[in-house]
Each structure stands twice: as structure tokens, then as C-alpha cells.
Amino acid sequence: MPLKSGGAVDNEYTRGRSNLGLMSSGKGIVCPSGEQMTNGDFEKGDFTGFTISGAPTVDTWNPHSGTYHCAFWSVDDSVKQDIQSLKGYVVPVICIAAFEVWLYGTHCPHADVDVIITYSDDSTTTVNFTDLDDTWHQCDILPYLDTTKSVKSIEIKNACVLGGICLDDVSLSC
């Protein structure tokens, strides 16, 4: 298990920073630095960086921060960001300092959301956040990830049958 201290990864695989802000080691692991999600706060007012399924919307009525958030109104509405396609690389889990989403259940008793992580080997981890009520919830994804793999994409999917979900501030930072 990598040690994380002060938000920085410090282990035998990633020790040493280059002048490009990438962490590297003799073991061939290169860690990107900074925020890895594109438009994770939806502040472009659209789905830039995401592919959508169903009919999610970008709305202004209830953001966690800023002006905009994503809203799911139908079961199976989803947004997906393929980091590998957008950035040209995958993100080793051992490099991740924080990985979270903010979720809000609306008009749905015991609302739930699936967060689906696809790794570079195309295996997946699905994390289900349930019993979301009408307040914002910070949902930490990092503890559920396989530390021996690299993240290729993230999909957030509405699993609530009778109401809606708000999503904001999707963040994966190294």
C-alpha cells in the first residue's frame, strides 16, 4: 500500500520529481501531476470532456460549487470521461492523492449512484453510493481502487428509479 503524506505520493515506485511536474522512478511508473479530470465541475456549462448516455443535463438550480452541475433524471443516465483518450495516458492508482465526486439525491428516497472505474487492462471496479438524500455528499472513491492498476476512465451512472441525482466537482488529482 503506498504511503500518502500531505497529498503527495511517497513510495519506492514514485520517489523523485522531474522539472516537468511528473513523478517517476526506475520502475517505469510516471505520475502525472495536478487535476486529471476535464470540466469535472461542469463550469463550461456543458459536457465538454464527457460522453453522455440517456438524457443528463447541465443545470444551474443546485450546484455544489460554482454555477453549474450535472443532473440525472432517469435511471441509467450517465456521464463518462475517458482520461486515456483525452490526455493520452492512464493514471496509476498509486499516484492518486484524491479521487472524489459530490452527489445530491433529489425526489428519490434512498437514491443511489454507481461510479464505474475502468482500468487500463479493461477490468472495472464499481462503487455504489446509496441512501443519498437532499443534501450534498462528498463521496471518496480512492479507498475502493486497486492500487496495482491504472485508471483509464470513470463513469458516473444514476441507479435511482424514482427521482434524480445531482453531480458536481468530479475530481481526480495527483
C-alpha positions as CSV (number, residue, x, y, z in Angstrom):
1,M,0.0,0.0,0.0
2,P,1.5,3.4,-1.0
3,L,2.0,5.9,1.7
4,K,0.3,9.3,1.2
5,S,1.6,12.2,3.2
6,G,0.5,15.7,2.7
7,G,-1.3,14.8,-0.5
8,A,2.0,13.6,-2.1
9,V,2.7,10.0,-3.0
10,D,5.9,8.9,-1.4
11,N,6.9,5.3,-2.1
12,E,9.7,3.4,-3.8
13,Y,7.8,3.5,-7.1
14,T,7.3,7.2,-7.4
15,R,10.1,8.9,-5.4
16,G,11.6,11.8,-7.3
17,R,10.1,14.7,-9.3
18,S,11.2,15.9,-12.7
19,N,11.2,19.5,-13.7
20,L,8.1,18.7,-15.8
21,G,6.0,18.1,-12.6
22,L,5.9,14.4,-13.3
23,M,6.9,11.8,-10.7
24,S,9.0,8.9,-12.0
25,S,11.1,6.1,-10.9
26,G,13.4,3.5,-12.3
27,K,10.5,1.0,-12.2
28,G,8.8,2.7,-15.2
29,I,5.9,4.4,-13.4
30,V,5.3,8.0,-14.3
31,C,2.8,10.0,-12.3
32,P,1.0,13.0,-13.8
33,S,0.6,16.0,-11.6
34,G,-2.4,18.1,-10.8
35,E,-6.1,17.7,-11.7
36,Q,-6.8,14.9,-14.2
37,M,-10.5,15.5,-14.9
38,T,-11.6,17.9,-17.7
39,N,-14.6,20.0,-16.8
40,G,-15.3,17.9,-13.7
41,D,-17.1,20.9,-12.1
42,F,-19.2,21.4,-15.3
43,E,-18.3,25.1,-15.2
44,K,-18.1,25.2,-19.0
45,G,-21.9,24.9,-18.9
46,D,-21.8,21.8,-21.0
47,F,-20.5,18.2,-21.1
48,T,-17.0,19.1,-22.5
49,G,-14.7,16.2,-21.8
50,F,-17.6,13.7,-21.1
51,T,-19.7,11.4,-23.2
52,I,-23.2,11.0,-22.1
53,S,-25.8,8.2,-22.1
54,G,-29.5,8.9,-21.7
55,A,-30.5,12.5,-21.1
56,P,-28.5,14.1,-18.3
57,T,-28.5,17.9,-18.3
58,V,-26.2,20.6,-17.2
59,D,-28.2,22.8,-14.8
60,T,-27.8,25.9,-12.6
61,W,-30.5,25.3,-10.0
62,N,-28.5,23.5,-7.3
63,P,-24.7,23.4,-7.9
64,H,-22.4,22.2,-5.1
65,S,-19.9,25.0,-6.2
66,G,-19.7,27.5,-9.0
67,T,-22.7,28.0,-11.3
68,Y,-23.3,24.6,-12.9
69,H,-23.8,20.9,-12.0
70,C,-24.9,17.8,-13.9
71,A,-28.4,16.4,-13.3
72,F,-29.6,12.8,-13.9
73,W,-33.4,12.5,-14.1
74,S,-33.8,8.9,-15.5
75,V,-32.4,5.6,-14.3
76,D,-29.2,4.7,-16.3
77,D,-28.4,8.4,-17.2
78,S,-24.7,8.6,-17.1
79,V,-21.6,10.7,-17.9
80,K,-18.2,9.1,-18.7
81,Q,-14.8,10.6,-19.1
82,D,-12.1,8.6,-20.9
83,I,-8.9,10.0,-19.4
84,Q,-6.7,8.0,-21.7
85,S,-8.4,9.4,-24.8
86,L,-8.4,13.0,-23.6
87,K,-5.0,13.1,-22.0
88,G,-3.1,10.4,-23.9
89,Y,-2.2,8.4,-20.8
90,V,-3.6,6.4,-17.9
91,V,-3.3,7.3,-14.2
92,P,-1.6,4.8,-11.9
93,V,-3.7,4.4,-8.8
94,I,-0.6,4.7,-6.6
95,C,-0.2,8.3,-8.0
96,I,-3.6,9.5,-7.0
97,A,-3.8,11.8,-4.0
98,A,-7.6,12.3,-4.1
99,F,-10.5,10.9,-6.1
100,E,-14.0,12.1,-5.2
101,V,-17.4,13.1,-6.5
102,W,-20.1,15.2,-4.9
103,L,-23.6,13.8,-5.1
104,Y,-27.1,15.0,-4.2
105,G,-30.3,12.9,-4.2
106,T,-33.4,14.7,-5.2
107,H,-37.0,13.4,-5.1
108,C,-35.7,9.9,-4.7
109,P,-35.9,8.1,-1.3
110,H,-32.6,6.2,-0.8
111,A,-31.1,7.5,-4.1
112,D,-28.1,5.7,-5.3
113,V,-25.3,6.1,-7.9
114,D,-22.8,3.8,-9.4
115,V,-19.3,5.0,-10.0
116,I,-17.6,2.7,-12.5
117,I,-13.8,2.8,-12.8
118,T,-12.3,1.2,-15.9
119,Y,-8.6,0.3,-15.6
120,S,-6.0,0.1,-18.4
121,D,-6.5,-3.7,-18.6
122,D,-10.3,-3.1,-19.2
123,S,-11.2,-4.6,-15.8
124,T,-13.6,-2.5,-13.7
125,T,-14.4,-1.5,-10.1
126,T,-18.0,-0.4,-9.4
127,V,-18.6,1.6,-6.3
128,N,-22.3,2.2,-5.3
129,F,-23.2,5.2,-3.2
130,T,-26.6,4.7,-1.7
131,D,-29.1,6.5,0.6
132,L,-28.3,9.9,-0.8
133,D,-30.7,12.5,0.5
134,D,-31.4,16.1,-0.5
135,T,-28.0,17.4,0.7
136,W,-24.6,17.3,-1.0
137,H,-22.4,14.3,-0.1
138,Q,-18.7,14.1,-0.6
139,C,-18.0,10.6,-1.9
140,D,-14.4,9.3,-1.7
141,I,-13.6,6.8,-4.5
142,L,-9.9,6.3,-3.7
143,P,-10.3,3.6,-1.0
144,Y,-12.1,1.3,-3.4
145,L,-9.4,1.3,-6.2
146,D,-6.9,-1.5,-7.0
147,T,-3.5,0.0,-6.2
148,T,-1.8,-2.3,-8.7
149,K,-3.7,-0.8,-11.7
150,S,-4.0,2.4,-13.7
151,V,-7.3,4.3,-14.3
152,K,-8.4,4.7,-17.9
153,S,-11.9,6.1,-17.4
154,I,-14.6,7.0,-14.9
155,E,-18.4,6.7,-15.4
156,I,-21.0,8.0,-13.1
157,K,-24.4,6.4,-13.5
158,N,-27.8,7.1,-12.0
159,A,-29.2,4.0,-10.3
160,C,-32.2,5.8,-8.8
161,V,-35.5,4.6,-10.3
162,L,-37.9,7.2,-8.9
163,G,-36.1,10.6,-8.9
164,G,-33.0,12.5,-9.7
165,I,-29.4,12.8,-8.8
166,C,-27.2,15.9,-9.0
167,L,-23.4,15.5,-9.6
168,D,-20.7,18.1,-9.3
169,D,-17.0,18.5,-8.6
170,V,-15.7,15.3,-10.0
171,S,-12.0,15.3,-9.1
172,L,-9.1,13.0,-9.7
173,S,-5.9,14.7,-8.6
174,C,-2.3,13.5,-8.3
